[in-house]
Every structure is written in structure tokens, then in C-alpha cells.
Amino acid sequence: MDTAVKYDIGVIREEARQLVKKGLLDRQQPIYSLCRYVPNRDWILFETELEKHEFLLRDRIIDLLSSETWEED
């Protein structure tokens, strides 16, 4: 039975967006800061998906959220 979570870029972006919204992470922190919120066994899947989309772990979370929409101007 495969219990590993499937991480696609949309799931990763949404997870990051929620952590920023809750104030647990800042947009200026590096993407690797997300590792605290991803189970160790899943981190390699998470990292592989980021690499597939040309994100580096040292990139900022705001780069990952580039597609976010602003509610206010």
C-alpha cells in the first residue's frame, strides 16, 4: 500500500501560501524553510517536484508564489 503523499507544484504552492497567510513563514524566506512542514519521508518528493519546475531551495518563497493574486492594490 502506497501512503506517500503526491506533491505537484500546485499543492506545494498552496501549502506555501497557507503557511505565509498563517504567519508561519515569510515570503522572503528561502523555499527550504518549507521543510519544517513536510514530513521527512516526503521531502525528496517535494524537492524533486520543485527541481522539475526549476526552483532552487535557496529561492525565496515569493518566487514560488509568483502566481498569487492580490486582493488589494
Secondary structure, DSSP 8 states (H G I E B T S, - for coil): --------HHHHHHHHHHHHHTTSS-TTSBGGGGGGGS-GGGHHHHHHHHHHTT--TTSBHHHHTTT---S--
